[in-house]
Amino acid sequence: MAKRVFAEVSKLTPQSYMLKLSSDFPLNVKQFILFFSDKESISDMMSEIKEIPQYSKNHLFILASNSEQQEKLAQERKKGFEQFVVAEPKRLTQILLRSDGSKALADVFAEQLALTAISPYNLGGGERDSSMFFGRREIISHIVSRENNNYIIVGSRQIGKSSLLKALEREYNNNQELVHYIQVGQSSIVRAIARAFGLKTKSLEELVEYLSQQRQKAVILLDEVDPFVRDEKKDGYKILDAMRKLSEEGHCKFILAGYWELYRYSVLDNQSPLKNFGEIIELGALEYEACQAMIKEPMAQLGIGFEEERSVTEIIEKTGQRPNLIAIICNRLIKNLGKTKRVIAHTEVEAVFNDKKLYELFESWKELDEDVRAGSIDKLIVYAMVGQERFRLKELVEKLKALGINIAMSEIEKSLSRLKIGYIIERDNEGVYGFMLPLFREYILKDEYEVKLEVEILSYR
């Protein structure tokens, strides 16, 4: 079975094995226990099952010694042992004889396990599994094909930056290139890179010397670099200068990903060395076709469909093609289905759109910048203009003046940039601004925005 489902196998007991599934398995099942038994019933097996290491933390797949017994166990499972997986002989044959038995295995899991437990929709942290990464192919091809270029990937929180870096890591690994994905965050970037290469050094000089002596060029993917960028300015950009030199000499290729601080210093600050460190890619909406695939394909693998095609269209439009919101909505639809239902009605989709818990996800928009004044300007602009679907800069300035608010144009432009990178406001080629997320705009309109505007005006003054 392990070969058919592309799994790594390790023995747990004489009768049980742990099967670790590949990263492209279409459901949220990383591994499962395969248990062999010649007992007549599942109840007779329980004492042996309970002795299996990690039994309570993993799905358990039971195999009988013959097809007749397998059929009996499959029927018994339906009468009180639904926590286990017991494939009927016909389904078991499909798993063992298909060239890609993992698809047949996924079908059995989807039929027998709780959908919420195996839902492939990831609600945070980036997609490590290739089966749930959709779209961004042009960006990946562009980055991989330019061997000597550094890249700076900027975008809103949870827009898919980490997922993109992990997809790049898979691509480089497939090409037999030396690549390391490193989540930096609050860590020392020198120590983080050193650890990735198995080094104990804490010195920038020693790390640079090591990387300079390697025969194979290293691709270094640095995620969540905003704290590093902020601190680097205070330290005179010593590490960035070293990274630039390593890149220019052909030892390393760096791909940095981050949010507002990275955007500010690489796009808005003309004095920053980040300005010319690498090509800047602003990660925005997921491609429409990729959104469709993200909604439909995992649902289909779970045996779920939509009653009306317009449900899929509305999910895409109301989320502004933002992948993390699509995943959250799909996960809630699965949760609301219950044990037996497999068709999602349009009314159920609308109910999720109106769920207060969904609106709670938008609360963080008020904290796009740690600076209190900057945050206040962001809120003033949103509350002042949310009544219009589209607006021009002139209309915004006039509205602020009518409200008695005087804000320097440089601060307005910076706020609009912040709201843009925060996936709140977009600007089209004709200079017209609009709200990127219809769901977000609906949330603000229902949230007593006029009262909040008055409070923000008083606070700002």
C-alpha positions as CSV (number, residue, x, y, z in Angstrom):
1,M,0.0,0.0,0.0
2,A,2.8,2.4,0.9
3,K,4.1,2.4,-2.7
4,R,0.6,2.9,-4.2
5,V,-0.1,6.0,-2.1
6,F,3.5,7.4,-2.3
7,A,4.1,7.1,1.5
8,E,7.1,6.6,3.6
9,V,6.6,3.6,6.0
10,S,7.9,2.8,9.5
11,K,7.0,-0.1,11.7
12,L,5.3,0.6,15.1
13,T,4.3,-2.9,16.3
14,P,4.3,-6.3,14.6
15,Q,0.8,-5.5,13.3
16,S,0.9,-1.8,12.7
17,Y,2.8,0.7,10.5
18,M,3.0,4.5,10.2
19,L,2.5,5.7,6.7
20,K,3.7,9.3,6.1
21,L,2.0,10.8,3.1
22,S,3.6,13.0,0.5
23,S,3.1,16.8,0.5
24,D,0.8,16.7,-2.5
25,F,-1.8,14.4,-0.8
26,P,-5.0,16.3,-1.4
27,L,-6.4,16.2,2.2
28,N,-5.2,17.4,5.6
29,V,-3.8,14.0,6.5
30,K,-0.1,14.0,7.0
31,Q,0.2,10.4,8.1
32,F,-2.0,7.5,9.3
33,I,-1.6,4.1,11.0
34,L,-2.1,1.0,9.0
35,F,-3.2,-1.9,11.2
36,F,-3.4,-5.6,10.2
37,S,-5.6,-8.0,12.0
38,D,-7.1,-11.4,11.6
39,K,-9.6,-10.9,14.4
40,E,-13.3,-11.4,13.7
41,S,-14.5,-8.0,14.8
42,I,-13.2,-4.5,15.6
43,S,-14.3,-4.8,19.2
44,D,-12.0,-7.8,19.5
45,M,-9.1,-5.7,18.2
46,M,-9.4,-2.8,20.6
47,S,-6.9,-4.1,23.2
48,E,-4.3,-4.4,20.5
49,I,-5.2,-1.1,18.9
50,K,-4.8,0.8,22.2
51,E,-1.2,-0.6,22.5
52,I,-0.2,1.1,19.3
53,P,2.1,4.1,19.9
54,Q,0.5,7.4,18.8
55,Y,-2.8,5.6,18.2
56,S,-5.0,8.3,19.8
57,K,-3.3,11.1,17.7
58,N,-3.6,9.6,14.2
59,H,-6.2,8.1,11.9
60,L,-6.2,4.3,11.9
61,F,-6.8,2.3,8.8
62,I,-7.8,-1.4,9.4
63,L,-6.9,-4.2,7.0
64,A,-8.3,-7.7,7.4
65,S,-6.7,-10.9,6.3
66,N,-9.2,-11.5,3.5
67,S,-11.8,-9.7,1.5
68,E,-14.8,-11.4,3.2
69,Q,-13.5,-10.4,6.6
70,Q,-12.8,-6.9,5.2
71,E,-16.4,-6.5,4.2
72,K,-17.7,-7.6,7.6
73,L,-15.4,-5.1,9.3
74,A,-16.5,-2.3,6.9
75,Q,-20.1,-3.0,7.9
76,E,-19.2,-3.2,11.6
77,R,-17.4,0.2,11.4
78,K,-20.8,1.9,10.6
79,K,-22.3,0.6,13.9
80,G,-20.1,2.4,16.4
81,F,-16.5,2.4,15.2
82,E,-16.6,5.5,12.9
83,Q,-13.4,6.8,14.3
84,F,-11.6,4.2,12.2
85,V,-11.1,3.8,8.5
86,V,-12.2,0.5,7.0
87,A,-12.4,0.4,3.2
88,E,-14.8,-2.0,1.6
89,P,-12.9,-4.6,-0.6
90,K,-13.9,-2.8,-3.9
91,R,-12.4,0.5,-2.6
92,L,-9.3,-1.3,-1.2
93,T,-8.7,-2.8,-4.7
94,Q,-8.8,0.7,-6.2
95,I,-6.2,1.9,-3.7
96,L,-3.9,-1.1,-4.4
97,L,-4.3,-1.3,-8.2
98,R,-4.5,2.3,-9.4
99,S,-1.2,3.8,-10.5
100,D,-2.0,6.7,-8.2
101,G,-3.6,5.0,-5.2
102,S,-3.4,8.2,-3.1
103,K,-6.4,9.6,-4.9
104,A,-8.5,6.5,-4.1
105,L,-7.2,6.7,-0.5
106,A,-8.3,10.3,-0.3
107,D,-11.8,9.3,-1.5
108,V,-12.1,6.7,1.3
109,F,-10.9,9.2,3.9
110,A,-13.4,11.8,2.6
111,E,-16.2,9.3,2.9
112,Q,-15.4,8.0,6.4
113,L,-13.7,10.7,8.4
114,A,-15.1,14.0,9.7
115,L,-14.7,16.6,7.0
116,T,-13.6,19.3,9.5
117,A,-10.7,17.0,10.6
118,I,-9.4,16.5,7.1
119,S,-10.3,19.8,5.4
120,P,-7.3,20.8,3.3
121,Y,-8.0,24.6,3.8
122,N,-5.1,26.0,5.8
123,L,-6.1,28.9,8.0
124,G,-2.7,30.3,8.7
125,G,1.1,30.0,8.3
126,G,1.4,29.5,4.6
127,E,0.9,26.4,2.5
128,R,3.6,23.9,2.9
129,D,1.8,21.3,0.7
130,S,1.8,21.6,-3.0
131,S,-1.7,20.2,-3.3
132,M,-3.1,23.4,-1.8
133,F,-1.0,26.0,-3.5
134,F,-2.9,27.6,-6.4
135,G,-1.8,30.2,-9.0
136,R,1.2,32.6,-8.9
137,R,2.8,30.5,-11.7
138,E,4.0,33.6,-13.7
139,I,5.7,35.0,-10.6
140,I,7.4,31.7,-9.8
141,S,8.6,31.2,-13.4
142,H,9.9,34.8,-13.5
143,I,11.9,34.5,-10.3
144,V,13.3,31.1,-11.0
145,S,14.3,31.9,-14.6
146,R,16.4,34.9,-13.5
147,E,19.3,33.3,-11.8
148,N,21.3,36.4,-10.7
149,N,18.4,38.6,-9.5
150,N,17.5,39.3,-5.9
151,Y,13.8,39.8,-5.2
152,I,11.8,41.7,-2.6
153,I,8.2,40.4,-2.2
154,V,5.9,42.8,-0.4
155,G,2.2,42.3,0.4
156,S,-0.5,42.4,3.0
157,R,-0.5,40.0,6.0
158,Q,-1.8,36.6,5.0
159,I,-1.9,37.4,1.3
160,G,0.3,34.3,0.5
161,K,3.9,35.5,0.8
162,S,4.9,32.5,2.9
163,S,3.1,30.1,0.6
164,L,4.9,31.6,-2.4
165,L,8.3,31.3,-0.8
166,K,7.5,27.6,0.1
167,A,6.4,27.0,-3.5
168,L,9.7,28.6,-4.7
169,E,11.6,26.3,-2.3
170,R,9.9,23.3,-3.8
171,E,10.7,24.6,-7.3
172,Y,14.4,25.1,-6.5
173,N,14.6,21.7,-4.8
174,N,13.1,20.1,-7.9
175,N,15.8,21.8,-10.0
176,Q,18.5,20.3,-7.7
177,E,19.5,23.8,-6.4
178,L,20.7,24.6,-3.0
179,V,17.9,26.5,-1.3
180,H,16.9,27.4,2.3
181,Y,13.6,28.8,3.5
182,I,14.1,30.8,6.7
183,Q,11.5,32.5,8.8
184,V,13.3,35.4,10.3
185,G,10.7,37.3,12.4
186,Q,12.4,38.7,15.6
187,S,15.4,36.4,15.2
188,S,18.9,37.5,14.4
189,I,19.1,37.1,10.6
190,V,22.8,36.2,10.8
191,R,22.0,33.4,13.3
192,A,19.0,32.3,11.4
193,I,20.9,31.9,8.1
194,A,23.8,30.2,10.0
195,R,21.4,27.7,11.5
196,A,20.0,26.9,8.1
197,F,23.4,26.0,6.9
198,G,24.3,24.0,10.1
199,L,26.7,26.6,11.4
200,K,27.2,27.7,15.0
201,T,28.7,31.0,14.2
202,K,27.1,34.3,15.4
203,S,29.5,36.5,13.4
204,L,28.5,38.2,10.1
205,E,32.1,38.0,8.9
206,E,32.3,34.2,9.5
207,L,29.0,33.6,7.8
208,V,30.0,35.7,4.8
209,E,33.3,33.8,4.5
210,Y,31.5,30.5,4.7
211,L,29.0,31.4,2.0
212,S,31.8,32.8,-0.2
213,Q,33.7,29.5,-0.2
214,Q,30.8,27.3,-1.3
215,R,30.9,25.8,-4.7
216,Q,27.2,25.8,-5.3
217,K,25.3,29.1,-5.3
218,A,22.7,29.3,-2.5
219,V,19.2,30.6,-2.9
220,I,18.1,32.0,0.5
221,L,14.4,32.7,1.0
222,L,13.9,35.1,4.0
223,D,10.4,35.4,5.3
224,E,8.9,38.0,7.7
225,V,11.9,40.4,7.5
226,D,10.1,43.5,8.7
227,P,11.8,43.6,12.1
228,F,15.2,43.0,10.5
229,V,14.6,45.8,8.0
230,R,13.6,48.2,10.8
231,D,16.7,47.3,12.9
232,E,19.0,47.3,9.9
233,K,18.5,51.0,9.3
234,K,19.6,51.8,12.8
235,D,22.7,49.6,12.3
236,G,23.8,51.3,9.1
237,Y,22.7,48.5,6.7
238,K,25.8,46.4,7.4
239,I,24.1,43.0,6.8
240,L,22.3,44.2,3.7
241,D,25.6,45.5,2.3
242,A,27.1,42.0,2.9
243,M,24.2,40.3,1.3
244,R,24.5,42.6,-1.7
245,K,28.2,41.8,-2.1
246,L,27.5,38.0,-1.8
247,S,24.9,38.4,-4.5
248,E,27.0,40.5,-6.8
249,E,29.9,37.9,-6.5
250,G,27.5,35.1,-7.5
251,H,27.5,33.3,-4.2
252,C,23.9,33.8,-3.2
253,K,20.5,34.8,-4.5
254,F,18.3,36.5,-1.9
255,I,14.5,36.6,-1.9
256,L,13.0,38.7,0.9
257,A,9.4,38.8,1.9
258,G,7.6,41.2,4.2
259,Y,4.9,43.7,4.9
260,W,4.8,47.5,5.6
261,E,8.4,48.1,6.8
262,L,9.9,46.2,3.9
263,Y,7.6,48.1,1.5
264,R,8.4,51.5,3.1
265,Y,12.1,51.1,2.9
266,S,12.2,49.4,-0.5
267,V,9.6,51.5,-2.3
268,L,9.1,54.8,-0.5
269,D,12.5,55.6,0.9
270,N,14.9,56.8,-1.8
271,Q,17.9,56.7,0.5
272,S,17.5,53.1,1.5
273,P,19.9,50.5,0.0
274,L,16.9,48.2,-0.3
275,K,15.7,50.5,-3.2
276,N,18.1,48.8,-5.6
277,F,18.7,45.6,-3.7
278,G,16.4,43.5,-5.9
279,E,13.4,43.6,-8.1
280,I,10.2,44.5,-6.2
281,I,7.1,42.3,-6.5
282,E,3.9,43.5,-5.0
283,L,1.8,40.4,-4.2
284,G,-1.8,41.1,-4.7
285,A,-5.0,39.3,-5.7
286,L,-4.9,35.7,-6.6
287,E,-5.6,35.0,-10.3
288,Y,-9.4,34.5,-10.9
289,E,-8.9,31.0,-12.4
290,A,-6.7,30.0,-9.4
291,C,-9.5,31.2,-7.0
292,Q,-12.0,29.0,-8.8
293,A,-9.6,26.0,-8.5
294,M,-8.9,26.8,-4.8
295,I,-12.7,26.7,-4.1
296,K,-13.8,23.8,-6.3
297,E,-10.9,21.3,-6.3
298,P,-10.5,20.7,-2.5
299,M,-14.3,20.6,-2.1
300,A,-14.6,18.0,-4.9
301,Q,-12.0,15.9,-3.2
302,L,-14.2,15.9,-0.1
303,G,-17.2,15.0,-2.3
304,I,-18.7,18.4,-1.8
305,G,-20.3,20.5,-4.5
306,F,-22.2,23.9,-4.9
307,E,-25.8,24.0,-5.7
308,E,-25.3,27.1,-7.8
309,E,-22.3,28.3,-9.7
310,R,-22.9,31.9,-8.6
311,S,-21.9,30.8,-5.1
312,V,-18.3,30.3,-6.4
313,T,-18.4,33.6,-8.2
314,E,-19.6,35.6,-5.2
315,I,-17.0,34.1,-2.9
316,I,-14.3,35.2,-5.4
317,E,-15.8,38.7,-5.8
318,K,-16.6,39.4,-2.2
319,T,-13.2,38.3,-0.9
320,G,-11.4,40.5,-3.5
321,Q,-9.6,37.3,-4.7
322,R,-7.7,37.2,-1.4
323,P,-6.6,33.5,-0.8
324,N,-6.7,33.5,3.0
325,L,-10.3,34.8,3.1
326,I,-11.3,32.2,0.5
327,A,-9.8,29.5,2.7
328,I,-11.6,30.8,5.8
329,I,-15.0,30.9,4.0
330,C,-14.6,27.4,2.5
331,N,-13.6,26.0,5.8
332,R,-16.7,27.5,7.5
333,L,-18.9,26.1,4.8
334,I,-17.5,22.7,5.4
335,K,-18.0,23.0,9.1
336,N,-21.6,24.0,8.7
337,L,-22.4,21.1,6.4
338,G,-22.7,18.5,9.1
339,K,-21.9,14.8,8.8
340,T,-24.0,13.7,5.8
341,K,-24.8,16.8,3.6
342,R,-22.5,17.2,0.6
343,V,-24.2,20.0,-1.4
344,I,-23.8,23.7,-0.4
345,A,-26.8,25.9,-1.0
346,H,-26.4,29.5,-2.0
347,T,-28.2,30.6,1.2
348,E,-25.5,28.8,3.2
349,V,-22.9,30.9,1.4
350,E,-24.8,34.1,2.1
351,A,-25.0,33.1,5.8
352,V,-21.3,32.8,6.1
353,F,-20.9,36.2,4.4
354,N,-23.1,37.7,7.2
355,D,-21.4,35.9,10.0
356,K,-20.2,38.3,12.7
357,K,-17.1,36.0,13.3
358,L,-16.0,36.6,9.7
359,Y,-16.1,40.4,10.3
360,E,-13.9,40.0,13.3
361,L,-11.1,39.1,11.0
362,F,-11.0,42.7,9.7
363,E,-10.3,44.3,13.0
364,S,-6.5,44.3,12.4
365,W,-6.9,46.9,9.6
366,K,-6.7,49.6,12.2
367,E,-3.1,48.7,13.1
368,L,-1.3,48.8,9.7
369,D,1.4,51.0,11.3
370,E,2.6,51.1,14.9
371,D,2.7,54.9,14.7
372,V,-0.5,56.3,16.4
373,R,-0.8,59.3,14.1
374,A,-0.3,57.2,11.0
375,G,-3.0,54.8,12.2
376,S,-5.4,57.7,12.9
377,I,-4.9,59.1,9.3
378,D,-5.7,55.6,7.9
379,K,-8.9,55.4,9.8
380,L,-9.9,59.0,8.9
381,I,-9.5,58.2,5.2
382,V,-11.4,54.9,5.4
383,Y,-14.3,56.3,7.4
384,A,-14.5,59.4,5.3
385,M,-14.6,57.6,1.9
386,V,-16.3,54.3,2.7
387,G,-19.7,55.7,1.5
388,Q,-18.3,55.8,-2.1
389,E,-17.3,52.7,-3.9
390,R,-14.7,54.7,-6.0
391,F,-13.1,58.1,-5.5
392,R,-10.3,60.3,-6.7
393,L,-7.5,61.9,-4.7
394,K,-9.2,65.3,-5.2
395,E,-12.4,64.0,-3.8
396,L,-10.6,62.6,-0.8
397,V,-8.8,65.9,-0.1
398,E,-12.0,67.9,-0.5
399,K,-13.9,65.6,1.9
400,L,-11.1,65.9,4.5
401,K,-11.2,69.7,4.2
402,A,-15.0,69.7,4.6
403,L,-14.6,67.7,7.8
404,G,-12.1,70.3,9.0
405,I,-9.1,68.0,8.8
406,N,-5.8,69.3,7.5
407,I,-3.4,66.6,6.6
408,A,-0.2,67.2,4.6
409,M,-0.3,65.7,1.1
410,S,2.8,63.6,1.8
411,E,1.0,62.0,4.8
412,I,-2.2,61.3,2.7
413,E,-0.1,59.7,0.0
414,K,1.8,57.6,2.5
415,S,-1.5,56.5,4.1
416,L,-2.9,55.5,0.7
417,S,0.2,53.5,0.1
418,R,-0.2,51.8,3.5
419,L,-3.9,51.0,2.8
420,K,-2.9,49.7,-0.6
421,I,-0.2,47.3,0.7
422,G,-2.7,46.4,3.5
423,Y,-5.2,45.2,0.9
424,I,-7.8,47.8,1.9
425,I,-7.7,50.3,-1.0
426,E,-6.6,49.9,-4.6
427,R,-5.7,52.4,-7.3
428,D,-6.4,51.7,-11.0
429,N,-4.5,52.9,-14.0
430,E,-6.7,56.0,-14.2
431,G,-5.9,57.1,-10.7
432,V,-9.2,56.1,-9.2
433,Y,-9.2,54.6,-5.8
434,G,-11.6,51.9,-4.5
435,F,-12.0,49.4,-1.7
436,M,-10.4,46.0,-2.6
437,L,-12.6,43.8,-0.4
438,P,-16.4,44.2,-0.8
439,L,-16.7,42.2,2.5
440,F,-14.5,44.7,4.3
441,R,-16.5,47.7,3.0
442,E,-19.8,46.0,4.1
443,Y,-18.2,45.5,7.5
444,I,-17.3,49.1,7.8
445,L,-20.7,50.3,6.6
446,K,-22.4,48.2,9.3
447,D,-20.0,49.2,12.0
448,E,-21.3,52.7,12.8
449,Y,-18.6,54.3,10.8
450,E,-20.1,57.8,11.0
451,V,-19.9,57.8,14.8
452,K,-16.3,56.4,14.6
453,L,-15.4,59.1,12.1
454,E,-16.5,61.8,14.5
455,V,-14.4,60.3,17.3
456,E,-11.4,60.0,15.0
457,I,-11.8,63.7,14.0
458,L,-11.9,64.8,17.6
459,S,-8.9,62.6,18.5
460,Y,-6.9,63.8,15.5
461,R,-7.4,67.5,16.3
